[in-house]
Amino acid sequence: MQERQPLIPHVIARLKFLRYKVFGRGPTREEWEKRLQRIVVPTVAESLRWIPKEGGSFIDVGANCGIYAENVLREPPGARAWLFEPVREHYESWRTWRSGKPAVPR
């Protein structure tokens, strides 16, 4: 049996969905990044097994806002990442995030 969601968060989620359906407006960048963070954290834990403890590299194709790379780069020292993102808005968000982070090449 599926566990029921508390009423207030359920109503808020439905209102956000209706906002999208009625006004054609999707989630804000902050809402999107928060949603991705919930999804990415368990994936990162699984992925870290495959990245060497020091000096490892990985490629993130379809990097979105860079949330996955950000979480992976926190762990192994000296890790490098190559991110590719075709959606301009997500790419710009990623560029803002990566400024000052040498582990992500330009």
HELIX and SHEET records of a PDB file:
HELIX    1   1 LEU A    7  PHE A   23  1                                  17    
HELIX    2   2 ARG A   29  SER A   47  1                                  19    
HELIX    3   3 LEU A   48  TRP A   50  5                                   3    
HELIX    4   4 ILE A   67  LEU A   73  1                                   7    
HELIX    5   5 ARG A   88  ARG A   98  1                                  11    
SHEET    1   A 2 SER A  57  VAL A  61  0                                        
SHEET    2   A 2 ARG A  80  PHE A  84  1                                        
END                                                                             
